[in-house]
Amino acid sequence: MMLLLFIPIGITVDLAEKVGKMIENKAPFGEIALYYVNFTIYFANLLFPLFLFLSVIWFTSKLANNTEIVAFLSSGVSFTRFLRPYIVGGVIVASFALFLGMYLAPIASQGFNEFKFKYLKKGRKLQDTDDVFQQINDNDYIYVSSFIPKRQLGTNFTLEHVEGNELKYKIFADNIRFVEKDSTYRLTSYVKRTFKDGIEFVQKQRRKDTIFPFELEDLAPVQYAAETKSYGELLDFIEDEKRRGSKNIGRYEVVKLKKWSIPVSIFILTIIAVAVSSIKRRGGMGINLAFGIAIAMIYVFFDKIFGVMASQSSFDPILAVWLPNILFGILAVYLLQNAKR
């Protein structure tokens, strides 16, 4: 019910904000409709724990205001037994959230982001295309100072072939371009330096067509690449990016870990919600909702801050993703003990 109430409001606000750009960029109605289907799944996945949190607060506050909880506990029902249906409900919702995050949300994320960069952020960079460095296999390392995805062109290309700790050869080129017709790479101002027995051999060509064991598009994955992959695909993608020496590993690790942390946060926020709202207060349901919304905002703040730190610095992604759950888990235990008393 919370989803049915809030998602249409979110769609209305988003449409009012972006309808001008959609008209300006001539977005077809069918693609707009599909965008908002993906929008619903994408944000439902992100906000699932918070919607459940507010739902539990509203429902339990209603029980408390009607003195139902006092009747339960006075008849000999323990607080732990009273909490059991919430935990069962949490298991059901967390299972759905896990399935949503693992399989449905990646599909929605791809459609959502593709539309956004095609019609709403036209001209914005959706790839990190400067100073691209990758390890493409156990022995070969490549570098381009800049990469132009539309033209499949890289500038100031370098390839180093290393065996053990010894540099065997090094290739330089002003440009590298993928030629789709022949499935080859065209290097301009090609220079190859080969080292053998302490002697350097230099080979130069104005232009050289050759084959390399990588795809030029893979040198700079789109910013949202990790969000569009199912869990199994994401694990393989992260391993490939680690091998290539990608600078975005922190961002990808955050996406992977959030698939597990969101279902866990459902249990933590459910316990907090029950503990906060099971006590009958003079201000009624409004006080409980205000307190709950404040906790939810603090949780989102911590979650976003630590997520950005892990994505854009050397901050440990595991700590960034799980620290909000640890802190709020401690708060949940404290509030639960207080509610029992």
ZAKEGU-190146 format. One record per residue (C-alpha): residue number from 0; residue in one letter; chain; x negated, y, z. Coordinates in steps of 0.001 Angstrom, whole numbers, always signed. Layout:
REM residues N
torke k->NUM; r->A; c->A; x->X; y->Y; z->Z
...
END
This chain:
REM residues 341
torke k->0; r->M; c->A; x->+0; y->+0; z->+0
torke k->1; r->M; c->A; x->-2868; y->+2382; z->+799
torke k->2; r->L; c->A; x->-4393; y->+1632; z->-2611
torke k->3; r->L; c->A; x->-1036; y->+2272; z->-4319
torke k->4; r->L; c->A; x->-759; y->+5581; z->-2468
torke k->5; r->F; c->A; x->-4278; y->+6928; z->-2930
torke k->6; r->I; c->A; x->-5369; y->+5679; z->-6378
torke k->7; r->P; c->A; x->-2635; y->+7604; z->-8298
torke k->8; r->I; c->A; x->-3637; y->+10739; z->-6384
torke k->9; r->G; c->A; x->-7273; y->+10116; z->-7333
torke k->10; r->I; c->A; x->-6319; y->+9587; z->-10997
torke k->11; r->T; c->A; x->-4240; y->+12801; z->-11014
torke k->12; r->V; c->A; x->-7059; y->+14878; z->-9508
torke k->13; r->D; c->A; x->-9654; y->+13346; z->-11853
torke k->14; r->L; c->A; x->-7456; y->+13889; z->-14918
torke k->15; r->A; c->A; x->-6741; y->+17515; z->-13977
torke k->16; r->E; c->A; x->-10473; y->+18128; z->-13636
torke k->17; r->K; c->A; x->-11579; y->+16377; z->-16832
torke k->18; r->V; c->A; x->-8690; y->+16724; z->-19292
torke k->19; r->G; c->A; x->-10375; y->+19733; z->-20920
torke k->20; r->K; c->A; x->-13522; y->+17758; z->-21759
torke k->21; r->M; c->A; x->-11452; y->+14810; z->-22989
torke k->22; r->I; c->A; x->-9556; y->+17075; z->-25413
torke k->23; r->E; c->A; x->-12737; y->+18902; z->-26440
torke k->24; r->N; c->A; x->-14563; y->+15639; z->-27222
torke k->25; r->K; c->A; x->-11443; y->+14100; z->-28862
torke k->26; r->A; c->A; x->-11219; y->+11052; z->-26606
torke k->27; r->P; c->A; x->-8567; y->+8604; z->-27957
torke k->28; r->F; c->A; x->-5551; y->+7937; z->-25708
torke k->29; r->G; c->A; x->-6290; y->+4189; z->-25662
torke k->30; r->E; c->A; x->-9821; y->+4766; z->-24353
torke k->31; r->I; c->A; x->-8530; y->+7235; z->-21748
torke k->32; r->A; c->A; x->-5968; y->+4682; z->-20521
torke k->33; r->L; c->A; x->-8661; y->+1980; z->-20331
torke k->34; r->Y; c->A; x->-10968; y->+4427; z->-18525
torke k->35; r->Y; c->A; x->-8379; y->+4891; z->-15768
torke k->36; r->V; c->A; x->-7836; y->+1138; z->-15447
torke k->37; r->N; c->A; x->-11596; y->+804; z->-14915
torke k->38; r->F; c->A; x->-11503; y->+3895; z->-12662
torke k->39; r->T; c->A; x->-8953; y->+2148; z->-10415
torke k->40; r->I; c->A; x->-11022; y->-1049; z->-10070
torke k->41; r->Y; c->A; x->-14317; y->+848; z->-9698
torke k->42; r->F; c->A; x->-13138; y->+3091; z->-6850
torke k->43; r->A; c->A; x->-10964; y->+432; z->-5218
torke k->44; r->N; c->A; x->-14130; y->-1670; z->-4865
torke k->45; r->L; c->A; x->-16086; y->+1227; z->-3321
torke k->46; r->L; c->A; x->-13320; y->+2377; z->-974
torke k->47; r->F; c->A; x->-11800; y->-984; z->-47
torke k->48; r->P; c->A; x->-13198; y->-1029; z->+3526
torke k->49; r->L; c->A; x->-12038; y->+2546; z->+4192
torke k->50; r->F; c->A; x->-8515; y->+1907; z->+2892
torke k->51; r->L; c->A; x->-8293; y->-1166; z->+5111
torke k->52; r->F; c->A; x->-9674; y->+846; z->+8036
torke k->53; r->L; c->A; x->-6957; y->+3508; z->+7693
torke k->54; r->S; c->A; x->-4287; y->+828; z->+7203
torke k->55; r->V; c->A; x->-5249; y->-964; z->+10412
torke k->56; r->I; c->A; x->-5304; y->+2313; z->+12360
torke k->57; r->W; c->A; x->-1836; y->+3279; z->+11093
torke k->58; r->F; c->A; x->-313; y->-151; z->+11765
torke k->59; r->T; c->A; x->-1884; y->-668; z->+15203
torke k->60; r->S; c->A; x->-1091; y->+2895; z->+16299
torke k->61; r->K; c->A; x->+2533; y->+2196; z->+15416
torke k->62; r->L; c->A; x->+2459; y->-883; z->+17663
torke k->63; r->A; c->A; x->+797; y->+1066; z->+20483
torke k->64; r->N; c->A; x->+3288; y->+3954; z->+20292
torke k->65; r->N; c->A; x->+6170; y->+1485; z->+20546
torke k->66; r->T; c->A; x->+4494; y->-71; z->+23625
torke k->67; r->E; c->A; x->+4286; y->-3422; z->+21789
torke k->68; r->I; c->A; x->+618; y->-3982; z->+22679
torke k->69; r->V; c->A; x->+1314; y->-3479; z->+26400
torke k->70; r->A; c->A; x->+4050; y->-6131; z->+26104
torke k->71; r->F; c->A; x->+1649; y->-8555; z->+24408
torke k->72; r->L; c->A; x->-1075; y->-8171; z->+27024
torke k->73; r->S; c->A; x->+1374; y->-8169; z->+29950
torke k->74; r->S; c->A; x->+2795; y->-11519; z->+28847
torke k->75; r->G; c->A; x->-647; y->-13097; z->+29268
torke k->76; r->V; c->A; x->-1941; y->-12820; z->+25690
torke k->77; r->S; c->A; x->-5680; y->-12027; z->+25783
torke k->78; r->F; c->A; x->-7086; y->-9166; z->+23748
torke k->79; r->T; c->A; x->-9175; y->-11693; z->+21793
torke k->80; r->R; c->A; x->-6008; y->-13588; z->+20835
torke k->81; r->F; c->A; x->-4357; y->-10280; z->+19905
torke k->82; r->L; c->A; x->-7353; y->-9534; z->+17645
torke k->83; r->R; c->A; x->-7191; y->-12905; z->+15832
torke k->84; r->P; c->A; x->-4615; y->-11958; z->+13115
torke k->85; r->Y; c->A; x->-6736; y->-8918; z->+12234
torke k->86; r->I; c->A; x->-9795; y->-11155; z->+11790
torke k->87; r->V; c->A; x->-7796; y->-13590; z->+9618
torke k->88; r->G; c->A; x->-6563; y->-10656; z->+7535
torke k->89; r->G; c->A; x->-10134; y->-9379; z->+7353
torke k->90; r->V; c->A; x->-11330; y->-12745; z->+6000
torke k->91; r->I; c->A; x->-8687; y->-12645; z->+3252
torke k->92; r->V; c->A; x->-9462; y->-9053; z->+2278
torke k->93; r->A; c->A; x->-13259; y->-9566; z->+2512
torke k->94; r->S; c->A; x->-13024; y->-12646; z->+247
torke k->95; r->F; c->A; x->-11124; y->-10609; z->-2326
torke k->96; r->A; c->A; x->-13618; y->-7715; z->-1974
torke k->97; r->L; c->A; x->-16516; y->-10143; z->-2471
torke k->98; r->F; c->A; x->-14970; y->-11556; z->-5658
torke k->99; r->L; c->A; x->-14156; y->-8041; z->-6849
torke k->100; r->G; c->A; x->-17723; y->-6821; z->-6269
torke k->101; r->M; c->A; x->-19389; y->-9868; z->-7794
torke k->102; r->Y; c->A; x->-17377; y->-10211; z->-10998
torke k->103; r->L; c->A; x->-14570; y->-7681; z->-11670
torke k->104; r->A; c->A; x->-16239; y->-4431; z->-10560
torke k->105; r->P; c->A; x->-19283; y->-4872; z->-12911
torke k->106; r->I; c->A; x->-16948; y->-5136; z->-15932
torke k->107; r->A; c->A; x->-15002; y->-2066; z->-14784
torke k->108; r->S; c->A; x->-18239; y->-195; z->-14042
torke k->109; r->Q; c->A; x->-19491; y->-704; z->-17596
torke k->110; r->G; c->A; x->-16307; y->+670; z->-19166
torke k->111; r->F; c->A; x->-16091; y->+3506; z->-16629
torke k->112; r->N; c->A; x->-19687; y->+4663; z->-17171
torke k->113; r->E; c->A; x->-19661; y->+4213; z->-20952
torke k->114; r->F; c->A; x->-16607; y->+6485; z->-21235
torke k->115; r->K; c->A; x->-18127; y->+9004; z->-18813
torke k->116; r->F; c->A; x->-21370; y->+9384; z->-20772
torke k->117; r->K; c->A; x->-19604; y->+9279; z->-24141
torke k->118; r->Y; c->A; x->-16900; y->+11879; z->-23519
torke k->119; r->L; c->A; x->-17450; y->+13583; z->-20152
torke k->120; r->K; c->A; x->-21235; y->+13926; z->-19944
torke k->121; r->K; c->A; x->-22007; y->+14236; z->-23620
torke k->122; r->G; c->A; x->-25669; y->+15029; z->-24205
torke k->123; r->R; c->A; x->-26736; y->+14038; z->-20667
torke k->124; r->K; c->A; x->-29626; y->+11595; z->-20302
torke k->125; r->L; c->A; x->-28379; y->+8149; z->-19315
torke k->126; r->Q; c->A; x->-31875; y->+6592; z->-19378
torke k->127; r->D; c->A; x->-35174; y->+7414; z->-17714
torke k->128; r->T; c->A; x->-37145; y->+8113; z->-20885
torke k->129; r->D; c->A; x->-40295; y->+9890; z->-19636
torke k->130; r->D; c->A; x->-43518; y->+8141; z->-18621
torke k->131; r->V; c->A; x->-42126; y->+4649; z->-19202
torke k->132; r->F; c->A; x->-44456; y->+1916; z->-17906
torke k->133; r->Q; c->A; x->-43595; y->-1786; z->-18123
torke k->134; r->Q; c->A; x->-45271; y->-5158; z->-17645
torke k->135; r->I; c->A; x->-43811; y->-7272; z->-20447
torke k->136; r->N; c->A; x->-45450; y->-10607; z->-19505
torke k->137; r->D; c->A; x->-48229; y->-11959; z->-17290
torke k->138; r->N; c->A; x->-50982; y->-10349; z->-19377
torke k->139; r->D; c->A; x->-49546; y->-7380; z->-21292
torke k->140; r->Y; c->A; x->-48773; y->-3883; z->-20020
torke k->141; r->I; c->A; x->-47262; y->-1094; z->-22120
torke k->142; r->Y; c->A; x->-46779; y->+2638; z->-21701
torke k->143; r->V; c->A; x->-45032; y->+5402; z->-23654
torke k->144; r->S; c->A; x->-45057; y->+9054; z->-22587
torke k->145; r->S; c->A; x->-41511; y->+9539; z->-23904
torke k->146; r->F; c->A; x->-38814; y->+7353; z->-25428
torke k->147; r->I; c->A; x->-35965; y->+8411; z->-27748
torke k->148; r->P; c->A; x->-33270; y->+5670; z->-27604
torke k->149; r->K; c->A; x->-31207; y->+6883; z->-30587
torke k->150; r->R; c->A; x->-34233; y->+6793; z->-32879
torke k->151; r->Q; c->A; x->-35783; y->+3752; z->-31138
torke k->152; r->L; c->A; x->-39000; y->+5740; z->-31036
torke k->153; r->G; c->A; x->-41724; y->+5952; z->-28388
torke k->154; r->T; c->A; x->-44605; y->+8443; z->-28359
torke k->155; r->N; c->A; x->-48198; y->+8012; z->-27130
torke k->156; r->F; c->A; x->-47904; y->+4228; z->-27022
torke k->157; r->T; c->A; x->-50480; y->+2109; z->-25196
torke k->158; r->L; c->A; x->-50702; y->-1668; z->-24793
torke k->159; r->E; c->A; x->-53299; y->-3343; z->-22558
torke k->160; r->H; c->A; x->-53978; y->-7086; z->-22628
torke k->161; r->V; c->A; x->-55596; y->-8297; z->-19392
torke k->162; r->E; c->A; x->-56755; y->-11822; z->-18560
torke k->163; r->G; c->A; x->-57663; y->-12258; z->-14910
torke k->164; r->N; c->A; x->-59307; y->-8961; z->-13994
torke k->165; r->E; c->A; x->-60821; y->-8419; z->-17423
torke k->166; r->L; c->A; x->-59453; y->-6102; z->-20122
torke k->167; r->K; c->A; x->-59566; y->-8038; z->-23421
torke k->168; r->Y; c->A; x->-58147; y->-5418; z->-25778
torke k->169; r->K; c->A; x->-56285; y->-2126; z->-25796
torke k->170; r->I; c->A; x->-53989; y->-705; z->-28482
torke k->171; r->F; c->A; x->-53238; y->+3002; z->-28972
torke k->172; r->A; c->A; x->-50721; y->+4658; z->-31317
torke k->173; r->D; c->A; x->-49225; y->+8126; z->-31631
torke k->174; r->N; c->A; x->-45782; y->+6600; z->-32218
torke k->175; r->I; c->A; x->-44066; y->+3227; z->-32037
torke k->176; r->R; c->A; x->-40782; y->+2692; z->-33868
torke k->177; r->F; c->A; x->-38602; y->-401; z->-34170
torke k->178; r->V; c->A; x->-37755; y->-1251; z->-37796
torke k->179; r->E; c->A; x->-34459; y->-3162; z->-37683
torke k->180; r->K; c->A; x->-34643; y->-4249; z->-41313
torke k->181; r->D; c->A; x->-37781; y->-6334; z->-40717
torke k->182; r->S; c->A; x->-37451; y->-6754; z->-36916
torke k->183; r->T; c->A; x->-40978; y->-5367; z->-36570
torke k->184; r->Y; c->A; x->-42646; y->-2445; z->-34802
torke k->185; r->R; c->A; x->-44300; y->+299; z->-36846
torke k->186; r->L; c->A; x->-47306; y->+1965; z->-35238
torke k->187; r->T; c->A; x->-48726; y->+5210; z->-36599
torke k->188; r->S; c->A; x->-52370; y->+6272; z->-36053
torke k->189; r->Y; c->A; x->-53074; y->+2742; z->-34843
torke k->190; r->V; c->A; x->-56309; y->+2066; z->-32892
torke k->191; r->K; c->A; x->-57290; y->-1274; z->-31365
torke k->192; r->R; c->A; x->-60308; y->-1613; z->-29080
torke k->193; r->T; c->A; x->-61415; y->-5199; z->-28435
torke k->194; r->F; c->A; x->-63987; y->-6120; z->-25778
torke k->195; r->K; c->A; x->-66047; y->-9305; z->-26162
torke k->196; r->D; c->A; x->-69305; y->-10219; z->-24404
torke k->197; r->G; c->A; x->-69901; y->-6598; z->-23434
torke k->198; r->I; c->A; x->-69471; y->-5381; z->-27013
torke k->199; r->E; c->A; x->-66625; y->-3105; z->-28126
torke k->200; r->F; c->A; x->-65008; y->-3544; z->-31547
torke k->201; r->V; c->A; x->-62779; y->-765; z->-32899
torke k->202; r->Q; c->A; x->-60120; y->-1228; z->-35574
torke k->203; r->K; c->A; x->-58203; y->+1744; z->-37026
torke k->204; r->Q; c->A; x->-55238; y->+1990; z->-39393
torke k->205; r->R; c->A; x->-53021; y->+4894; z->-40405
torke k->206; r->R; c->A; x->-49962; y->+2654; z->-40131
torke k->207; r->K; c->A; x->-49495; y->-909; z->-38938
torke k->208; r->D; c->A; x->-46398; y->-3138; z->-38797
torke k->209; r->T; c->A; x->-46527; y->-5873; z->-36177
torke k->210; r->I; c->A; x->-44452; y->-7940; z->-33725
torke k->211; r->F; c->A; x->-44344; y->-7577; z->-29936
torke k->212; r->P; c->A; x->-42570; y->-9826; z->-27360
torke k->213; r->F; c->A; x->-40219; y->-7103; z->-26124
torke k->214; r->E; c->A; x->-37285; y->-4999; z->-27283
torke k->215; r->L; c->A; x->-37833; y->-1272; z->-27408
torke k->216; r->E; c->A; x->-34398; y->-587; z->-25852
torke k->217; r->D; c->A; x->-35407; y->-2650; z->-22803
torke k->218; r->L; c->A; x->-38201; y->-203; z->-21996
torke k->219; r->A; c->A; x->-35686; y->+2233; z->-20499
torke k->220; r->P; c->A; x->-32479; y->+558; z->-19210
torke k->221; r->V; c->A; x->-29479; y->+2847; z->-18741
torke k->222; r->Q; c->A; x->-29105; y->+4333; z->-15264
torke k->223; r->Y; c->A; x->-26052; y->+2229; z->-14459
torke k->224; r->A; c->A; x->-27438; y->-1046; z->-15903
torke k->225; r->A; c->A; x->-27430; y->-2869; z->-12544
torke k->226; r->E; c->A; x->-23807; y->-1914; z->-11795
torke k->227; r->T; c->A; x->-22569; y->-3604; z->-14985
torke k->228; r->K; c->A; x->-23950; y->-7071; z->-14250
torke k->229; r->S; c->A; x->-22399; y->-9960; z->-12363
torke k->230; r->Y; c->A; x->-24378; y->-11210; z->-9369
torke k->231; r->G; c->A; x->-26275; y->-13949; z->-11234
torke k->232; r->E; c->A; x->-27126; y->-11608; z->-14120
torke k->233; r->L; c->A; x->-28192; y->-8940; z->-11635
torke k->234; r->L; c->A; x->-30679; y->-11282; z->-9916
torke k->235; r->D; c->A; x->-32285; y->-12138; z->-13276
torke k->236; r->F; c->A; x->-32294; y->-8459; z->-14295
torke k->237; r->I; c->A; x->-34065; y->-7403; z->-11079
torke k->238; r->E; c->A; x->-36699; y->-10111; z->-11499
torke k->239; r->D; c->A; x->-37377; y->-8957; z->-15078
torke k->240; r->E; c->A; x->-37609; y->-5325; z->-13967
torke k->241; r->K; c->A; x->-40011; y->-6226; z->-11130
torke k->242; r->R; c->A; x->-42229; y->-8053; z->-13602
torke k->243; r->R; c->A; x->-42175; y->-5033; z->-15890
torke k->244; r->G; c->A; x->-43090; y->-2675; z->-13067
torke k->245; r->S; c->A; x->-39885; y->-617; z->-13245
torke k->246; r->K; c->A; x->-39720; y->+2427; z->-10966
torke k->247; r->N; c->A; x->-35973; y->+1879; z->-10384
torke k->248; r->I; c->A; x->-36204; y->-1341; z->-8354
torke k->249; r->G; c->A; x->-34935; y->+429; z->-5219
torke k->250; r->R; c->A; x->-31783; y->+1530; z->-7068
torke k->251; r->Y; c->A; x->-31157; y->-1992; z->-8385
torke k->252; r->E; c->A; x->-31754; y->-3596; z->-4970
torke k->253; r->V; c->A; x->-29196; y->-1242; z->-3385
torke k->254; r->V; c->A; x->-26565; y->-2356; z->-5929
torke k->255; r->K; c->A; x->-27336; y->-6025; z->-5201
torke k->256; r->L; c->A; x->-27233; y->-5692; z->-1419
torke k->257; r->K; c->A; x->-24014; y->-3656; z->-1439
torke k->258; r->K; c->A; x->-22191; y->-6633; z->-2940
torke k->259; r->W; c->A; x->-22727; y->-8368; z->+419
torke k->260; r->S; c->A; x->-22613; y->-5382; z->+2777
torke k->261; r->I; c->A; x->-19145; y->-4172; z->+1693
torke k->262; r->P; c->A; x->-17348; y->-7404; z->+2788
torke k->263; r->V; c->A; x->-19245; y->-7319; z->+6108
torke k->264; r->S; c->A; x->-18277; y->-3677; z->+6656
torke k->265; r->I; c->A; x->-14619; y->-4735; z->+6351
torke k->266; r->F; c->A; x->-14901; y->-6767; z->+9582
torke k->267; r->I; c->A; x->-16797; y->-4018; z->+11403
torke k->268; r->L; c->A; x->-14346; y->-1268; z->+10437
torke k->269; r->T; c->A; x->-11370; y->-3514; z->+11221
torke k->270; r->I; c->A; x->-12634; y->-4093; z->+14779
torke k->271; r->I; c->A; x->-13327; y->-363; z->+15234
torke k->272; r->A; c->A; x->-9847; y->+478; z->+13948
torke k->273; r->V; c->A; x->-8142; y->-1969; z->+16338
torke k->274; r->A; c->A; x->-10215; y->-792; z->+19301
torke k->275; r->V; c->A; x->-9508; y->+2889; z->+18591
torke k->276; r->S; c->A; x->-5788; y->+2612; z->+17855
torke k->277; r->S; c->A; x->-4657; y->-78; z->+20319
torke k->278; r->I; c->A; x->-4543; y->+2457; z->+23167
torke k->279; r->K; c->A; x->-1413; y->+4585; z->+23468
torke k->280; r->R; c->A; x->-2451; y->+8245; z->+23466
torke k->281; r->R; c->A; x->-599; y->+11406; z->+24355
torke k->282; r->G; c->A; x->-1106; y->+12850; z->+20839
torke k->283; r->G; c->A; x->+366; y->+9737; z->+19229
torke k->284; r->M; c->A; x->-642; y->+8326; z->+15878
torke k->285; r->G; c->A; x->-2083; y->+11656; z->+14664
torke k->286; r->I; c->A; x->-4919; y->+11549; z->+17214
torke k->287; r->N; c->A; x->-5829; y->+7987; z->+16218
torke k->288; r->L; c->A; x->-5754; y->+8829; z->+12499
torke k->289; r->A; c->A; x->-7874; y->+11959; z->+13018
torke k->290; r->F; c->A; x->-10420; y->+9990; z->+15058
torke k->291; r->G; c->A; x->-10422; y->+7198; z->+12463
torke k->292; r->I; c->A; x->-10896; y->+9574; z->+9514
torke k->293; r->A; c->A; x->-13816; y->+11236; z->+11344
torke k->294; r->I; c->A; x->-15482; y->+7823; z->+11839
torke k->295; r->A; c->A; x->-14842; y->+6940; z->+8179
torke k->296; r->M; c->A; x->-16454; y->+10185; z->+6990
torke k->297; r->I; c->A; x->-19508; y->+9591; z->+9179
torke k->298; r->Y; c->A; x->-19792; y->+6033; z->+7825
torke k->299; r->V; c->A; x->-19594; y->+7245; z->+4199
torke k->300; r->F; c->A; x->-22167; y->+9967; z->+4970
torke k->301; r->F; c->A; x->-24689; y->+7470; z->+6371
torke k->302; r->D; c->A; x->-24003; y->+5023; z->+3548
torke k->303; r->K; c->A; x->-24587; y->+7630; z->+824
torke k->304; r->I; c->A; x->-27646; y->+9245; z->+2458
torke k->305; r->F; c->A; x->-29482; y->+5959; z->+3000
torke k->306; r->G; c->A; x->-28469; y->+4702; z->-468
torke k->307; r->V; c->A; x->-29973; y->+7786; z->-2141
torke k->308; r->M; c->A; x->-33133; y->+7496; z->-26
torke k->309; r->A; c->A; x->-33642; y->+3888; z->-1135
torke k->310; r->S; c->A; x->-32930; y->+4733; z->-4798
torke k->311; r->Q; c->A; x->-35285; y->+7695; z->-5044
torke k->312; r->S; c->A; x->-38048; y->+6959; z->-2541
torke k->313; r->S; c->A; x->-39989; y->+4097; z->-978
torke k->314; r->F; c->A; x->-37374; y->+3644; z->+1775
torke k->315; r->D; c->A; x->-36628; y->-78; z->+2256
torke k->316; r->P; c->A; x->-33368; y->-938; z->+377
torke k->317; r->I; c->A; x->-32482; y->-3657; z->+2923
torke k->318; r->L; c->A; x->-32687; y->-1158; z->+5778
torke k->319; r->A; c->A; x->-30848; y->+1497; z->+3748
torke k->320; r->V; c->A; x->-27888; y->-758; z->+2961
torke k->321; r->W; c->A; x->-27565; y->-2577; z->+6268
torke k->322; r->L; c->A; x->-28430; y->+207; z->+8754
torke k->323; r->P; c->A; x->-24936; y->+1823; z->+8609
torke k->324; r->N; c->A; x->-23377; y->-1612; z->+9266
torke k->325; r->I; c->A; x->-25793; y->-2239; z->+12160
torke k->326; r->L; c->A; x->-25071; y->+1150; z->+13755
torke k->327; r->F; c->A; x->-21325; y->+831; z->+13331
torke k->328; r->G; c->A; x->-21463; y->-2816; z->+14415
torke k->329; r->I; c->A; x->-22945; y->-1660; z->+17745
torke k->330; r->L; c->A; x->-20213; y->+988; z->+17951
torke k->331; r->A; c->A; x->-17575; y->-1691; z->+17221
torke k->332; r->V; c->A; x->-18824; y->-3889; z->+20098
torke k->333; r->Y; c->A; x->-18829; y->-925; z->+22503
torke k->334; r->L; c->A; x->-15319; y->+242; z->+21524
torke k->335; r->L; c->A; x->-13978; y->-3323; z->+21665
torke k->336; r->Q; c->A; x->-15292; y->-3853; z->+25209
torke k->337; r->N; c->A; x->-13806; y->-515; z->+26243
torke k->338; r->A; c->A; x->-10434; y->-1411; z->+24666
torke k->339; r->K; c->A; x->-10377; y->-4751; z->+26524
torke k->340; r->R; c->A; x->-10853; y->-2952; z->+29835
END
